[in-house]
Amino acid sequence: MTTDVRTAVEETRRIFSFDNSYARLPAPFQLPQRPAMVSAPKLIAFNRSLAAELGLDLEGASEERLAAIFAGQELVDGAQPLAMAYAGHQFGQFVPQLGDGRAILLGEVIDRKGQRRDIQLKGGGQTPFSRRGDGRAALGPVLREYIVSEAMAAFGIPTTRALAAVTTGDPVYRETMLPGAVFTRVASSHIRVGTFQFFAARSDHEGLRRLADYVIARHYPGLEAQEKPYLALLRAIVARQAALIAHWMAVGFIHGVMNTDNMTVSGETIDFGPCAFMDAYDPAKVFSSIDQNGRYAYRNQPAVGQWNLARLAEAMLPILDSDIDAAVEMANGAVIDFAHLYQTAWLQRMGAKIGLSNAEEADRALIEGLLDAMAQSGADFTLTFRALCDAAESEDAAVRACFADPAAFDAWAVLWRERLARDAQMPAALADAMRRANPYIIPRNHRIEQAIVAAVANGDFAPFERMVEAVAKPYETRDSFSEYTTPPLADEVVLRTFCGT
């Protein structure tokens, strides 16, 4: 081995310290799978702050070497690449085997806080679960996921993260020929509701128990000591999902494809394919090109979340109790609790958006009254709530301008100020608290689309890089990024978003 090669290998080995627990599970949990070769990997973006959080040692690692690693061309020491098995309900139809068709888990690292994190490549080539797919990813969806996942993290919403994006030098073929790319995703884990469904569909009760024990140990330590640990696990997952979806609703986020294989048991947002943030408030808003009937519309997300959790409960029935009637009763109770947990979380988050430090049940009507007025006027969701912060401190001009009928806001504002008076907060402190609950910047669809077009058509990544910078501090008023606060012009509106990674 030459000195240069030896140095390169040693450099690579320093980058990751893997501890791969999922790889120690047998088939059919996972199947080993190396990433496919690509022609000319080139680094687009690397999330250095996240890399530091993960404890990755980057000393001396060149962009070329990072591109090779994050395109799957060079396996770092300790990596055990694999494809995970899972099933899932897709738009209500059960598919007993899905699995990682274009994603490959490189391995797991323990981050600087002692938390276990997955490192996964999306677009790394075909796997045994690819069916007829090519296992590749196009550049546009990779850029979208990078932007949106980092925005979600900046909002404080549990989410998978973006570690790197790499172009491959190879085309992928969708409706047209597009540049190929690989996205490196970080997650607390990639275990889904559909993972439980995979074993339930095969009546593999031992596999279900082993999976549940693994999830408890990894995500919910301490539950193993409960009298009914698997019931406690189900309840814990229900609680996390209720809190997560309430947080989505509070920022106007529409996931777009809430299939059971896209719902994690860790409570993180995953899979940013046809996702979008609303501009004008419309509770029936749908963006996904494949959601023809509005199943995953904004207003339907809580109900779909509960439906997905019911499918998890069904899958877990064999391990909840040996008496099937008792198991069904336990499962029903856990799933029914979702409604209360979600409503409580929604009221807290939406109450904070209008300045209520201690939201009360009676406040629900007040919040819904504002949303109704916004829907009737086509008021921009993000701008309205951010302008409301100014109204709490000074005057109403900015928020009134959001409404086609400002009188509708005026009528609501009388009730709002009466409610605020009961909390007796100082105006400046109230407005400051509201600004921490209402983002100044969201990753608006037309801006994402502009960044994608620039990159795909012209190889210009500057708009993408600037947008990543803009969404990194979404609650700060930064005039230098004010162009990201404005809704789209008529010819900029993005009506449909697409899967692609």
C-alpha positions as CSV (number, residue, x, y, z in Angstrom):
1,M,0.0,0.0,0.0
2,T,1.4,3.4,-1.0
3,T,1.7,6.2,1.5
4,D,-1.0,8.2,-0.3
5,V,-3.5,5.3,-0.3
6,R,-2.7,4.5,3.3
7,T,-3.2,8.1,4.3
8,A,-6.6,8.2,2.5
9,V,-7.8,5.0,4.2
10,E,-6.7,6.2,7.6
11,E,-8.4,9.6,6.9
12,T,-11.6,7.8,6.0
13,R,-11.5,5.6,9.1
14,R,-11.4,8.7,11.4
15,I,-14.6,10.2,10.0
16,F,-17.2,7.7,11.4
17,S,-17.3,5.6,14.6
18,F,-20.1,3.1,13.7
19,D,-22.0,1.0,16.2
20,N,-24.5,-0.9,14.1
21,S,-27.2,-2.4,16.2
22,Y,-29.8,-2.9,13.4
23,A,-27.3,-4.7,11.3
24,R,-27.1,-7.3,14.1
25,L,-30.7,-8.2,13.6
26,P,-31.2,-11.1,11.3
27,A,-33.1,-11.4,8.0
28,P,-35.9,-10.6,7.4
29,F,-35.3,-7.4,9.4
30,Q,-32.7,-6.3,6.9
31,L,-30.7,-7.5,3.9
32,P,-27.0,-6.5,3.3
33,Q,-26.7,-4.2,0.2
34,R,-23.8,-2.2,-1.1
35,P,-24.5,1.1,-2.8
36,A,-24.2,1.2,-6.6
37,M,-21.3,2.7,-8.4
38,V,-21.7,6.1,-10.0
39,S,-19.6,8.0,-12.6
40,A,-18.5,11.3,-11.1
41,P,-19.7,12.1,-7.6
42,K,-19.5,15.8,-6.7
43,L,-20.3,17.4,-3.4
44,I,-23.2,19.8,-3.5
45,A,-23.7,20.5,0.2
46,F,-22.3,19.2,3.5
47,N,-23.9,20.1,6.8
48,R,-20.8,20.7,8.9
49,S,-22.7,21.7,12.1
50,L,-24.7,18.5,12.0
51,A,-21.4,16.5,11.3
52,A,-19.9,18.1,14.5
53,E,-23.1,17.2,16.4
54,L,-22.7,13.6,15.2
55,G,-19.1,13.6,16.3
56,L,-17.7,13.0,12.8
57,D,-14.0,13.7,12.5
58,L,-13.4,15.7,9.3
59,E,-9.8,16.7,9.7
60,G,-8.2,16.5,6.3
61,A,-11.2,15.1,4.5
62,S,-11.3,16.7,1.0
63,E,-14.5,17.5,-0.8
64,E,-13.6,14.8,-3.3
65,R,-13.4,12.2,-0.5
66,L,-16.6,13.4,1.1
67,A,-18.3,13.2,-2.3
68,A,-17.1,9.6,-2.7
69,I,-18.3,8.6,0.8
70,F,-21.7,10.3,0.5
71,A,-22.3,8.8,-2.9
72,G,-21.6,5.4,-1.4
73,Q,-18.5,4.9,-3.5
74,E,-16.1,4.4,-0.6
75,L,-17.3,2.5,2.4
76,V,-15.8,3.9,5.6
77,D,-14.4,1.6,8.2
78,G,-17.2,0.0,10.2
79,A,-20.1,0.7,7.7
80,Q,-22.5,-2.3,7.2
81,P,-24.8,-1.1,4.4
82,L,-28.2,-2.7,4.4
83,A,-31.7,-2.3,3.2
84,M,-34.5,-2.4,5.8
85,A,-37.7,-4.4,5.3
86,Y,-41.1,-2.9,6.0
87,A,-44.7,-3.0,4.7
88,G,-47.3,-0.3,4.6
89,H,-50.6,1.2,3.8
90,Q,-50.2,3.5,0.8
91,F,-53.2,5.7,0.3
92,G,-55.2,3.2,2.3
93,Q,-54.2,0.1,0.4
94,F,-52.0,-2.4,2.2
95,V,-48.8,-3.6,0.5
96,P,-47.2,-6.5,2.5
97,Q,-43.7,-5.8,1.3
98,L,-42.2,-2.5,0.5
99,G,-38.8,-1.9,2.1
100,D,-35.9,0.4,1.2
101,G,-36.2,0.4,-2.5
102,R,-33.8,3.4,-3.0
103,A,-32.3,3.9,0.4
104,I,-29.3,2.1,2.0
105,L,-28.5,2.4,5.7
106,L,-24.7,2.8,6.0
107,G,-24.8,2.3,9.8
108,E,-25.3,4.0,13.1
109,V,-23.2,6.5,15.1
110,I,-23.5,7.6,18.7
111,D,-23.6,11.4,18.7
112,R,-22.1,13.8,21.2
113,K,-25.2,13.7,23.4
114,G,-25.0,9.9,23.5
115,Q,-27.9,9.4,21.2
116,R,-27.9,6.7,18.5
117,R,-28.3,8.1,14.9
118,D,-28.8,6.4,11.6
119,I,-26.8,7.5,8.5
120,Q,-28.7,6.6,5.4
121,L,-28.1,7.2,1.7
122,K,-31.2,7.9,-0.4
123,G,-30.7,7.3,-4.1
124,G,-27.9,4.8,-3.6
125,G,-29.1,2.3,-6.2
126,Q,-31.3,-0.8,-6.4
127,T,-31.9,-3.1,-3.4
128,P,-33.9,-6.4,-3.1
129,F,-36.9,-4.2,-2.3
130,S,-36.7,-1.9,-5.4
131,R,-39.3,-3.9,-7.3
132,R,-39.1,-2.4,-10.8
133,G,-37.4,0.9,-9.7
134,D,-33.9,2.0,-10.5
135,G,-33.1,2.9,-6.9
136,R,-31.8,6.3,-7.9
137,A,-32.8,9.8,-6.9
138,A,-33.1,12.9,-9.1
139,L,-31.4,16.1,-8.1
140,G,-34.6,18.2,-7.6
141,P,-36.1,16.0,-4.8
142,V,-32.7,15.8,-3.1
143,L,-32.5,19.6,-2.9
144,R,-36.1,19.8,-1.7
145,E,-35.5,17.3,1.1
146,Y,-32.3,19.0,2.1
147,I,-34.0,22.4,2.4
148,V,-37.2,21.3,4.1
149,S,-35.7,18.9,6.6
150,E,-33.3,21.5,7.8
151,A,-36.1,24.1,8.0
152,M,-38.1,21.6,10.1
153,A,-35.2,21.2,12.4
154,A,-34.8,25.0,12.8
155,F,-38.5,25.2,13.6
156,G,-37.9,22.8,16.5
157,I,-40.0,20.0,14.9
158,P,-38.7,16.5,15.3
159,T,-37.3,15.5,11.9
160,T,-34.8,13.6,10.0
161,R,-31.8,15.8,9.0
162,A,-29.7,16.5,6.0
163,L,-26.1,15.6,6.3
164,A,-25.0,15.8,2.6
165,A,-26.1,16.0,-1.0
166,V,-24.0,14.8,-3.9
167,T,-24.5,14.7,-7.7
168,T,-23.6,11.4,-9.3
169,G,-22.6,12.4,-12.8
170,D,-25.3,9.9,-14.1
171,P,-28.7,10.7,-15.5
172,V,-32.0,9.3,-14.1
173,Y,-35.0,8.8,-16.2
174,R,-38.4,10.0,-15.0
175,E,-40.8,11.9,-17.3
176,T,-37.5,13.3,-18.7
177,M,-33.8,12.7,-18.3
178,L,-32.6,14.4,-15.1
179,P,-29.3,14.7,-13.2
180,G,-28.9,12.0,-10.6
181,A,-28.0,12.7,-6.9
182,V,-27.7,11.0,-3.5
183,F,-29.0,12.5,-0.3
184,T,-27.5,11.5,3.1
185,R,-30.2,11.4,5.8
186,V,-29.7,11.3,9.5
187,A,-32.5,9.9,11.8
188,S,-32.9,8.7,15.3
189,S,-33.9,5.5,13.4
190,H,-35.8,4.6,10.2
191,I,-38.2,2.2,11.9
192,R,-41.7,2.8,10.8
193,V,-45.3,1.8,11.5
194,G,-44.9,-0.3,8.4
195,T,-42.0,-2.2,10.0
196,F,-44.4,-3.6,12.6
197,Q,-46.9,-4.3,9.8
198,F,-44.3,-6.3,7.9
199,F,-44.0,-8.9,10.7
200,A,-47.7,-8.8,11.5
201,A,-48.6,-9.6,7.9
202,R,-46.4,-12.7,8.2
203,S,-47.8,-13.7,11.6
204,D,-44.3,-13.6,12.8
205,H,-45.0,-12.9,16.5
206,E,-41.5,-13.5,17.6
207,G,-40.3,-11.0,15.1
208,L,-42.9,-8.5,16.4
209,R,-41.6,-9.0,20.0
210,R,-38.0,-8.7,18.9
211,L,-38.8,-5.5,17.0
212,A,-40.8,-4.0,19.9
213,D,-38.0,-4.8,22.3
214,Y,-35.5,-3.2,20.0
215,V,-37.6,0.0,19.7
216,I,-38.1,0.2,23.5
217,A,-34.4,-0.1,24.1
218,R,-33.5,2.4,21.4
219,H,-36.3,5.0,21.7
220,Y,-38.2,4.5,24.9
221,P,-35.8,3.1,27.5
222,G,-37.5,2.3,30.8
223,L,-40.7,1.0,29.3
224,E,-39.4,-2.6,29.6
225,A,-40.0,-2.3,33.3
226,Q,-43.7,-1.6,32.8
227,E,-46.3,-4.3,33.6
228,K,-47.4,-4.1,30.0
229,P,-44.3,-2.9,28.1
230,Y,-45.7,-3.2,24.6
231,L,-48.9,-1.4,25.5
232,A,-46.7,1.3,27.1
233,L,-44.8,1.4,23.8
234,L,-47.9,1.9,21.8
235,R,-49.1,4.7,24.0
236,A,-45.7,6.4,23.8
237,I,-45.7,6.3,20.0
238,V,-49.3,7.7,20.0
239,A,-48.2,10.6,22.2
240,R,-45.2,11.5,20.1
241,Q,-47.2,11.4,16.9
242,A,-49.9,13.6,18.4
243,A,-47.4,16.2,19.4
244,L,-45.6,16.0,16.0
245,I,-48.7,16.5,13.9
246,A,-49.9,19.4,16.1
247,H,-46.5,21.0,15.4
248,W,-46.9,20.5,11.6
249,M,-50.3,22.2,11.7
250,A,-48.9,25.2,13.6
251,V,-46.5,26.0,10.8
252,G,-48.9,25.2,7.9
253,F,-46.9,22.1,6.8
254,I,-48.5,19.5,4.6
255,H,-46.6,16.2,4.5
256,G,-48.3,15.0,1.4
257,V,-47.9,11.3,1.7
258,M,-48.8,10.1,5.2
259,N,-48.6,6.4,4.4
260,T,-47.9,4.1,7.3
261,D,-44.4,3.4,5.8
262,N,-43.8,7.2,6.2
263,M,-44.6,7.3,9.9
264,T,-41.7,6.7,12.3
265,V,-42.0,5.1,15.7
266,S,-39.5,7.6,17.0
267,G,-41.9,10.5,16.3
268,E,-39.7,12.2,13.7
269,T,-40.9,13.7,10.4
270,I,-39.7,11.5,7.6
271,D,-39.8,11.5,3.7
272,F,-40.2,15.0,2.3
273,G,-41.4,14.0,-1.2
274,P,-44.5,15.9,-2.2
275,C,-44.5,18.1,1.0
276,A,-45.2,21.8,1.1
277,F,-46.0,24.7,3.3
278,M,-49.2,26.7,2.7
279,D,-49.2,30.2,1.4
280,A,-52.8,31.3,1.5
281,Y,-54.6,29.5,4.3
282,D,-56.9,26.8,3.0
283,P,-57.7,23.8,5.3
284,A,-58.5,21.6,2.3
285,K,-55.1,22.4,0.6
286,V,-53.4,19.5,-1.2
287,F,-50.1,19.7,-3.0
288,S,-49.1,16.1,-3.8
289,S,-49.6,15.2,-7.5
290,I,-50.6,11.7,-6.5
291,D,-53.2,12.7,-3.9
292,Q,-56.1,13.0,-6.3
293,N,-58.8,12.7,-3.6
294,G,-57.3,14.9,-0.9
295,R,-56.7,12.1,1.5
296,Y,-53.6,13.9,2.9
297,A,-55.0,17.4,2.8
298,Y,-53.9,19.8,5.5
299,R,-57.0,19.5,7.6
300,N,-57.0,15.6,7.3
301,Q,-53.5,15.1,8.8
302,P,-54.7,14.6,12.4
303,A,-57.3,12.0,11.4
304,V,-54.9,10.2,9.1
305,G,-52.3,10.1,11.9
306,Q,-54.8,8.4,14.2
307,W,-55.8,6.0,11.4
308,N,-52.1,5.1,10.9
309,L,-51.7,4.5,14.6
310,A,-54.8,2.2,14.5
311,R,-52.9,0.2,11.9
312,L,-49.9,0.0,14.3
313,A,-52.2,-1.1,17.1
314,E,-53.6,-3.8,14.9
315,A,-50.1,-5.0,14.1
316,M,-49.2,-5.1,17.7
317,L,-52.3,-7.0,18.9
318,P,-50.5,-10.4,19.1
319,I,-48.0,-9.1,21.6
320,L,-50.3,-6.8,23.6
321,D,-52.0,-9.7,25.3
322,S,-52.6,-13.4,24.7
323,D,-56.3,-12.8,25.2
324,I,-57.4,-11.2,21.9
325,D,-60.4,-9.4,23.4
326,A,-58.2,-7.8,26.1
327,A,-55.6,-6.9,23.4
328,V,-58.2,-5.2,21.3
329,E,-59.5,-3.2,24.3
330,M,-56.0,-2.0,25.1
331,A,-55.3,-1.1,21.5
332,N,-58.5,0.8,21.2
333,G,-57.9,2.8,24.4
334,A,-54.4,3.8,23.2
335,V,-55.6,4.9,19.8
336,I,-58.6,6.8,21.1
337,D,-56.3,8.8,23.4
338,F,-54.7,10.3,20.3
339,A,-57.6,12.7,19.8
340,H,-57.2,14.2,23.3
341,L,-53.4,14.3,23.1
342,Y,-53.5,16.0,19.7
343,Q,-56.2,18.6,20.7
344,T,-54.2,19.5,23.8
345,A,-51.0,19.9,21.8
346,W,-52.8,21.9,19.0
347,L,-54.4,24.2,21.5
348,Q,-51.1,24.9,23.2
349,R,-49.2,25.6,20.0
350,M,-51.9,27.6,18.3
351,G,-52.6,29.5,21.5
352,A,-48.9,30.5,21.7
353,K,-49.2,31.8,18.1
354,I,-51.9,34.3,19.2
355,G,-50.1,35.2,22.4
356,L,-51.8,33.0,25.0
357,S,-49.4,31.9,27.6
358,N,-51.8,29.5,29.2
359,A,-54.3,28.4,26.6
360,E,-57.7,27.4,27.9
361,E,-60.3,25.1,26.3
362,A,-62.5,28.1,25.6
363,D,-59.7,29.6,23.5
364,R,-60.3,27.0,20.8
365,A,-63.2,29.0,19.4
366,L,-61.2,32.1,19.3
367,I,-58.4,30.4,17.4
368,E,-60.8,28.8,15.0
369,G,-62.5,32.1,14.5
370,L,-59.2,33.6,13.2
371,L,-58.6,30.6,10.9
372,D,-62.1,30.9,9.5
373,A,-61.6,34.6,8.7
374,M,-58.2,33.8,7.1
375,A,-59.7,31.1,4.9
376,Q,-62.5,33.4,3.8
377,S,-60.0,36.1,2.9
378,G,-57.3,33.9,1.5
379,A,-54.9,35.3,4.1
380,D,-51.3,34.1,3.9
381,F,-50.8,31.7,6.8
382,T,-47.3,32.7,7.8
383,L,-47.6,36.4,7.1
384,T,-50.8,36.7,9.1
385,F,-49.5,35.2,12.2
386,R,-46.2,37.0,12.0
387,A,-48.0,40.3,11.5
388,L,-50.2,39.5,14.5
389,C,-47.0,39.8,16.6
390,D,-46.8,43.4,15.6
391,A,-50.4,44.0,16.4
392,A,-49.8,42.7,19.9
393,E,-47.2,45.4,20.4
394,S,-48.2,48.4,18.3
395,E,-50.7,48.7,15.5
396,D,-52.8,46.5,13.2
397,A,-52.0,47.8,9.7
398,A,-49.7,44.9,8.7
399,V,-52.1,42.2,9.8
400,R,-55.2,43.9,8.4
401,A,-53.4,44.1,5.0
402,C,-53.3,40.3,5.0
403,F,-57.1,40.1,4.7
404,A,-59.2,40.8,1.6
405,D,-61.8,41.9,4.1
406,P,-60.0,43.7,6.9
407,A,-63.2,44.2,8.8
408,A,-63.2,40.4,9.4
409,F,-59.9,40.8,11.3
410,D,-61.2,43.9,13.2
411,A,-64.2,42.0,14.5
412,W,-62.0,39.1,15.6
413,A,-59.4,41.4,17.1
414,V,-61.9,42.8,19.6
415,L,-62.4,39.3,21.1
416,W,-58.6,38.6,20.9
417,R,-57.7,41.7,22.9
418,E,-60.3,41.0,25.5
419,R,-58.7,37.6,26.0
420,L,-55.2,39.0,26.1
421,A,-56.2,41.4,28.8
422,R,-56.9,38.5,31.1
423,D,-53.2,37.3,30.8
424,A,-52.0,40.9,31.5
425,Q,-48.7,40.5,29.7
426,M,-46.6,43.6,28.8
427,P,-47.0,44.3,25.0
428,A,-43.2,44.0,24.2
429,A,-42.9,40.7,26.1
430,L,-46.0,39.4,24.5
431,A,-44.9,40.3,21.0
432,D,-41.5,38.7,21.6
433,A,-43.0,35.5,22.8
434,M,-45.3,35.4,19.8
435,R,-42.4,35.9,17.4
436,R,-40.8,32.8,18.9
437,A,-43.9,30.8,17.9
438,N,-44.5,32.4,14.5
439,P,-41.7,32.0,11.9
440,Y,-40.6,35.0,9.8
441,I,-39.4,32.6,7.0
442,I,-40.7,29.3,5.8
443,P,-39.4,27.3,2.8
444,R,-42.0,28.6,0.4
445,N,-42.7,26.3,-2.6
446,H,-41.9,28.8,-5.3
447,R,-38.6,29.6,-3.7
448,I,-37.7,25.9,-3.5
449,E,-38.8,25.5,-7.1
450,Q,-36.6,28.4,-8.2
451,A,-33.6,26.8,-6.5
452,I,-34.3,23.5,-8.1
453,V,-34.7,24.9,-11.6
454,A,-31.4,26.9,-11.2
455,A,-29.5,23.8,-10.2
456,V,-31.1,21.3,-12.6
457,A,-31.1,23.6,-15.7
458,N,-28.0,25.6,-15.2
459,G,-25.9,23.9,-12.5
460,D,-26.3,27.0,-10.4
461,F,-26.5,26.0,-6.7
462,A,-26.3,29.6,-5.3
463,P,-30.1,29.9,-4.8
464,F,-30.2,26.6,-3.0
465,E,-27.3,27.6,-0.8
466,R,-28.9,30.9,0.0
467,M,-32.2,29.3,0.8
468,V,-30.6,26.8,3.2
469,E,-29.0,29.8,4.9
470,A,-32.4,31.6,5.0
471,V,-34.3,28.8,6.7
472,A,-31.6,28.1,9.3
473,K,-32.9,30.9,11.5
474,P,-36.6,31.1,10.7
475,Y,-37.8,33.0,13.7
476,E,-35.3,35.9,13.4
477,T,-36.3,39.1,11.5
478,R,-33.5,39.4,9.0
479,D,-34.1,42.0,6.4
480,S,-31.3,40.6,4.2
481,F,-33.6,37.6,3.6
482,S,-36.9,39.5,3.3
483,E,-37.5,38.1,-0.2
484,Y,-38.2,34.7,1.4
485,T,-41.1,36.1,3.3
486,T,-43.3,37.2,0.4
487,P,-45.9,34.9,-1.1
488,P,-45.6,33.9,-4.8
489,L,-46.8,36.1,-7.6
490,A,-49.6,34.7,-9.8
491,D,-47.1,33.1,-12.2
492,E,-44.9,31.7,-9.4
493,V,-47.5,29.6,-7.6
494,V,-46.6,26.0,-7.3
495,L,-49.8,23.9,-7.5
496,R,-48.3,20.4,-7.3
497,T,-45.3,18.7,-5.7
498,F,-43.9,15.3,-6.6
499,C,-42.2,12.3,-5.1
500,G,-38.8,11.6,-6.5
501,T,-36.2,10.6,-3.9
